[in-house]
Amino acid sequence: MRQILSAGYAEVYDEFIIWQKQRLSPQGLVSIQAKSRKLLQWLEQQDIRIEDVTVQDALEYKAAAAGTVTKAGTPVSVGTCCNLLKAARVFFRFLVLTERRDSNPFMAVPYPRLPHRISRNVLNVKQMNALLERLRQFSSLADYKAHVIAELLYATGLRIAEAAQLIPADIDIRQRLVYVREGKGGKSRSAFLTSYAAEVLERYLQRGRELVLRSYHGPRPQGHTLFCVGFTRLMQELNPVLRETCISLELPVITSHGFRHSLGTHLLRAGCDMRHIQVILGHDQLRTTQVYTHLDKDDVKASLDAYHPRKWKWEGRQ
């Protein structure tokens, strides 16, 4: 059950969220709401007034954030801890701008170092082809919808939240373009469809989407969107299908975001220019794209064994 903030904290929280609404995409707003509420809940539990937070308090919050666990009982990732601290910095910057405080204590708190590695939420090319081929052999409307979403995500590298916001008018089949009106950070961009993905989406728009929309009972607040539901519901529909299919094929289990990670990895290893990958994935900075250049140690060792001239040759003895 979500803890209710007391009056003093809740008032500032509400003002902060109104301020953020003008700056963030819908999914970004949901994220900052959760993270800033977590910060305020911690301050309230420690009986620390917002006006009195010190650098030492900020360091203790960092330690508390790093020590939290997921619903599954596993420690949160370094990335999650970084995101909690980033939200805290933004919240206290708001307090400085609104003259509630003179300084931002979280500016003195360094972020934990993020590991420079490719996410494990990735399939290789052969595995991805096997997954997509199995999804193409759909036997239900839910499986058909998963097939369409998967082809879109793997072709464009869109985030699932970006795909959930699309409306039919955002798809230009003739130009093979997808117009992302509010991507990460509230920025708009164009994504690019492969010819196969364009054909899949064209058929979906012609007939499939109407069938999907009719399958939902009751009012649909997101019925105007391409996939007829919000991004949380879309993940809840897609990820179980991906899990079940990956397990049945004896593949590593990926989530919806695995298509984006896999696309970046596959394009790089096929020789695609780094700046082209940057545009395809919609990264603001090239250094974000460069995470895909950090190869796994297993890949390096395999290459060493394959190409090193000194190889072990066993000569059996009589």
C-alpha positions as CSV (number, residue, x, y, z in Angstrom):
1,M,0.0,0.0,0.0
2,R,1.4,3.4,-1.0
3,Q,2.3,5.6,1.9
4,I,0.4,8.9,2.1
5,L,2.5,12.0,2.5
6,S,1.7,14.4,5.3
7,A,0.4,17.8,4.5
8,G,3.7,19.7,4.4
9,Y,5.5,17.2,2.1
10,A,2.4,16.6,-0.1
11,E,1.9,20.3,-0.8
12,V,5.5,20.7,-2.1
13,Y,5.2,17.4,-4.0
14,D,2.1,18.5,-5.8
15,E,3.7,21.8,-6.9
16,F,6.8,20.0,-8.1
17,I,4.7,17.6,-10.2
18,I,2.8,20.5,-11.8
19,W,6.1,22.2,-12.6
20,Q,7.4,19.0,-14.2
21,K,4.3,18.4,-16.3
22,Q,5.5,21.2,-18.7
23,R,8.9,19.6,-19.1
24,L,8.5,15.8,-19.4
25,S,6.8,13.2,-21.6
26,P,4.0,11.2,-20.0
27,Q,6.2,8.3,-19.2
28,G,8.9,10.6,-17.8
29,L,6.3,12.2,-15.6
30,V,5.2,8.8,-14.2
31,S,8.9,8.0,-13.4
32,I,9.6,11.3,-11.6
33,Q,6.4,11.0,-9.6
34,A,7.5,7.6,-8.2
35,K,11.1,8.6,-7.6
36,S,10.3,12.0,-5.9
37,R,7.6,10.4,-3.8
38,K,10.2,7.8,-2.6
39,L,12.5,10.6,-1.6
40,L,9.9,12.4,0.3
41,Q,8.7,9.2,2.1
42,W,12.3,8.6,3.2
43,L,12.7,12.2,4.5
44,E,9.4,11.9,6.4
45,Q,10.4,8.6,7.9
46,Q,13.7,10.2,9.1
47,D,11.7,13.2,10.4
48,I,13.8,15.6,8.3
49,R,12.2,18.8,7.0
50,I,12.8,19.6,3.4
51,E,14.3,23.0,4.4
52,D,16.8,21.2,6.7
53,V,18.3,18.5,4.4
54,T,22.1,18.6,4.5
55,V,24.7,17.0,2.3
56,Q,25.1,14.3,5.0
57,D,21.4,13.5,4.7
58,A,21.7,13.3,1.0
59,L,24.6,10.8,1.3
60,E,22.5,8.8,3.7
61,Y,19.7,8.7,1.2
62,K,22.1,7.5,-1.4
63,A,23.1,4.6,0.9
64,A,19.5,3.8,1.6
65,A,18.7,3.8,-2.2
66,A,21.6,1.5,-2.9
67,G,20.4,-0.8,-0.1
68,T,16.8,-1.3,-1.3
69,V,15.6,-4.5,-2.9
70,T,13.2,-5.3,-5.7
71,K,9.9,-7.1,-5.2
72,A,11.8,-10.3,-6.1
73,G,14.1,-9.7,-3.2
74,T,17.2,-8.8,-5.2
75,P,19.2,-5.6,-4.8
76,V,18.3,-2.7,-7.1
77,S,20.7,-2.1,-10.0
78,V,23.3,0.7,-10.0
79,G,21.2,2.4,-12.8
80,T,18.1,2.5,-10.5
81,C,20.2,4.0,-7.7
82,C,21.5,6.7,-10.2
83,N,18.0,7.5,-11.3
84,L,16.8,8.0,-7.7
85,L,19.6,10.4,-7.1
86,K,19.0,12.2,-10.4
87,A,15.3,12.7,-9.4
88,A,16.5,14.0,-6.0
89,R,18.7,16.5,-7.7
90,V,15.8,17.7,-9.9
91,F,13.5,18.0,-6.9
92,F,15.9,20.1,-4.9
93,R,16.7,22.2,-7.9
94,F,13.0,23.0,-7.9
95,L,13.2,24.0,-4.3
96,V,16.1,26.4,-5.0
97,L,14.2,27.9,-8.0
98,T,11.1,28.5,-5.8
99,E,13.3,30.0,-3.1
100,R,12.5,27.4,-0.5
101,R,16.2,26.6,-0.2
102,D,19.5,28.4,-0.9
103,S,21.4,25.3,-2.1
104,N,20.9,21.8,-3.5
105,P,22.6,19.2,-1.2
106,F,22.4,16.5,-3.8
107,M,24.7,18.4,-6.1
108,A,27.5,17.3,-3.8
109,V,26.6,13.6,-4.0
110,P,28.4,11.7,-6.8
111,Y,26.4,9.1,-8.7
112,P,27.6,5.5,-8.4
113,R,29.7,4.4,-11.4
114,L,27.6,2.7,-14.0
115,P,29.1,-0.5,-15.5
116,H,30.1,-0.1,-19.1
117,R,28.6,-3.2,-20.6
118,I,25.9,-4.3,-22.9
119,S,22.7,-5.2,-21.2
120,R,22.0,-8.9,-20.8
121,N,18.5,-8.2,-22.1
122,V,19.8,-9.2,-25.6
123,L,19.4,-12.0,-28.2
124,N,21.9,-12.7,-30.9
125,V,20.8,-12.5,-34.6
126,K,20.0,-16.2,-34.9
127,Q,18.0,-16.2,-31.6
128,M,16.1,-13.0,-32.6
129,N,15.1,-14.5,-35.9
130,A,13.9,-17.7,-34.1
131,L,11.8,-15.6,-31.7
132,L,10.3,-13.4,-34.4
133,E,9.5,-16.4,-36.6
134,R,7.7,-18.1,-33.8
135,L,5.7,-14.9,-33.0
136,R,4.7,-14.8,-36.6
137,Q,3.0,-18.1,-36.2
138,F,0.3,-16.6,-34.0
139,S,-2.8,-18.5,-33.1
140,S,-4.7,-15.9,-31.1
141,L,-5.4,-12.2,-31.3
142,A,-3.1,-11.5,-28.3
143,D,-0.3,-13.4,-30.0
144,Y,-0.9,-11.5,-33.3
145,K,-0.7,-8.2,-31.4
146,A,2.6,-9.3,-29.8
147,H,3.9,-10.2,-33.3
148,V,3.1,-6.7,-34.6
149,I,4.6,-4.9,-31.6
150,A,7.8,-7.1,-31.7
151,E,8.4,-6.3,-35.4
152,L,7.9,-2.6,-34.8
153,L,10.3,-2.5,-31.8
154,Y,13.0,-4.5,-33.5
155,A,12.8,-2.5,-36.7
156,T,12.8,0.9,-35.1
157,G,14.4,0.5,-31.7
158,L,11.5,2.3,-30.1
159,R,11.1,2.1,-26.4
160,I,7.9,0.5,-25.3
161,A,6.6,3.7,-23.8
162,E,7.2,5.5,-27.2
163,A,5.4,2.7,-29.1
164,A,2.4,3.0,-26.6
165,Q,2.0,6.7,-27.4
166,L,1.8,6.2,-31.2
167,I,-1.5,6.9,-33.0
168,P,-2.3,5.5,-36.4
169,A,-1.5,8.9,-38.0
170,D,2.1,8.6,-36.7
171,I,2.7,5.7,-39.1
172,D,3.7,6.7,-42.7
173,I,3.8,3.4,-44.6
174,R,4.8,5.0,-47.9
175,Q,7.8,6.8,-46.5
176,R,8.5,4.0,-44.0
177,L,8.6,6.5,-41.1
178,V,7.3,6.5,-37.6
179,Y,6.8,9.9,-36.0
180,V,7.6,9.8,-32.3
181,R,5.9,13.0,-30.9
182,E,7.2,12.7,-27.3
183,G,10.1,10.4,-26.9
184,K,12.5,10.3,-23.9
185,G,12.9,13.7,-22.4
186,G,9.8,14.9,-24.2
187,K,11.7,15.2,-27.5
188,S,10.2,14.4,-30.9
189,R,12.0,12.5,-33.6
190,S,11.4,10.2,-36.6
191,A,12.1,6.5,-36.5
192,F,12.6,4.3,-39.5
193,L,10.8,1.1,-40.6
194,T,12.2,-1.8,-42.5
195,S,10.2,-2.9,-45.5
196,Y,9.0,-6.0,-43.7
197,A,7.9,-4.1,-40.6
198,A,6.1,-1.6,-42.9
199,E,4.1,-4.5,-44.5
200,V,3.2,-5.9,-41.0
201,L,2.0,-2.5,-39.8
202,E,0.1,-1.8,-43.0
203,R,-1.9,-5.0,-42.6
204,Y,-2.4,-4.2,-38.9
205,L,-3.8,-0.7,-39.8
206,Q,-6.0,-2.1,-42.5
207,R,-7.8,-4.7,-40.4
208,G,-5.9,-6.0,-37.4
209,R,-6.2,-2.8,-35.2
210,E,-10.0,-2.8,-35.5
211,L,-10.1,-6.4,-34.3
212,V,-7.8,-5.6,-31.4
213,L,-9.9,-2.6,-30.4
214,R,-13.1,-4.7,-30.5
215,S,-11.6,-7.3,-28.3
216,Y,-11.5,-4.9,-25.3
217,H,-14.7,-4.6,-23.3
218,G,-15.8,-1.4,-21.7
219,P,-14.4,2.1,-22.2
220,R,-10.9,2.4,-23.5
221,P,-9.2,5.7,-22.5
222,Q,-6.3,4.9,-24.8
223,G,-8.5,3.5,-27.6
224,H,-7.2,6.3,-30.0
225,T,-3.6,4.9,-29.8
226,L,-2.0,2.5,-32.3
227,F,-2.2,-0.4,-29.8
228,C,-5.3,0.8,-27.9
229,V,-3.8,0.7,-24.4
230,G,-1.3,2.7,-22.3
231,F,2.4,1.7,-22.0
232,T,2.0,-0.1,-18.6
233,R,-0.8,-2.3,-20.0
234,L,1.2,-2.8,-23.2
235,M,4.2,-4.2,-21.3
236,Q,1.9,-6.4,-19.3
237,E,0.5,-7.8,-22.5
238,L,3.8,-8.2,-24.4
239,N,6.3,-9.4,-21.8
240,P,4.5,-12.6,-20.7
241,V,4.2,-13.6,-24.4
242,L,7.9,-13.0,-24.9
243,R,8.8,-14.9,-21.7
244,E,6.7,-17.9,-22.7
245,T,8.0,-17.9,-26.3
246,C,11.7,-17.6,-25.3
247,I,11.3,-20.4,-22.8
248,S,9.6,-22.7,-25.3
249,L,12.5,-22.0,-27.8
250,E,15.1,-22.4,-25.0
251,L,16.3,-18.8,-25.6
252,P,17.4,-16.3,-23.0
253,V,14.3,-14.5,-21.8
254,I,14.1,-10.9,-22.9
255,T,11.6,-8.1,-22.2
256,S,10.2,-5.5,-24.6
257,H,13.3,-3.4,-24.1
258,G,15.4,-6.3,-25.3
259,F,14.5,-5.5,-28.9
260,R,16.1,-2.1,-28.6
261,H,19.3,-3.4,-27.0
262,S,19.5,-6.2,-29.6
263,L,19.0,-3.9,-32.5
264,G,21.9,-1.6,-31.4
265,T,24.2,-4.6,-30.9
266,H,23.3,-6.3,-34.2
267,L,23.7,-3.1,-36.2
268,L,27.1,-2.4,-34.7
269,R,28.4,-5.9,-35.3
270,A,27.1,-5.9,-38.9
271,G,29.3,-2.8,-39.5
272,C,26.7,0.0,-39.3
273,D,28.2,3.4,-38.8
274,M,28.0,4.5,-35.1
275,R,26.4,7.8,-35.9
276,H,23.7,6.0,-38.0
277,I,23.0,3.8,-35.0
278,Q,22.7,7.0,-32.9
279,V,20.0,8.4,-35.2
280,I,18.2,5.0,-35.4
281,L,18.0,4.7,-31.6
282,G,17.3,8.4,-31.0
283,H,20.2,9.0,-28.7
284,D,21.0,12.6,-28.0
285,Q,24.7,11.9,-27.5
286,L,27.0,9.6,-29.2
287,R,28.5,8.4,-25.9
288,T,25.2,6.8,-25.1
289,T,25.4,4.8,-28.3
290,Q,29.0,3.8,-27.6
291,V,27.9,1.4,-24.8
292,Y,27.4,-1.1,-27.6
293,T,31.2,-1.0,-28.3
294,H,31.9,-2.6,-24.9
295,L,32.0,-6.2,-25.9
296,D,31.4,-9.1,-23.5
297,K,34.5,-10.9,-22.2
298,D,33.1,-14.1,-23.7
299,D,33.1,-12.5,-27.1
300,V,36.7,-11.4,-26.8
301,K,37.9,-14.8,-25.6
302,A,36.0,-16.5,-28.4
303,S,37.7,-14.3,-31.0
304,L,41.1,-14.9,-29.4
305,D,40.6,-18.7,-29.7
306,A,39.3,-18.4,-33.2
307,Y,42.0,-16.2,-34.7
308,H,45.1,-16.7,-32.5
309,P,47.7,-18.7,-34.5
310,R,48.8,-20.8,-31.5
311,K,46.3,-23.6,-31.2
312,W,46.3,-26.8,-29.2
313,K,46.6,-29.9,-31.4
314,W,46.1,-33.3,-29.6
315,E,48.2,-36.1,-31.0
316,G,46.9,-39.4,-29.6
317,R,49.4,-41.9,-28.4
318,Q,49.3,-45.7,-29.1
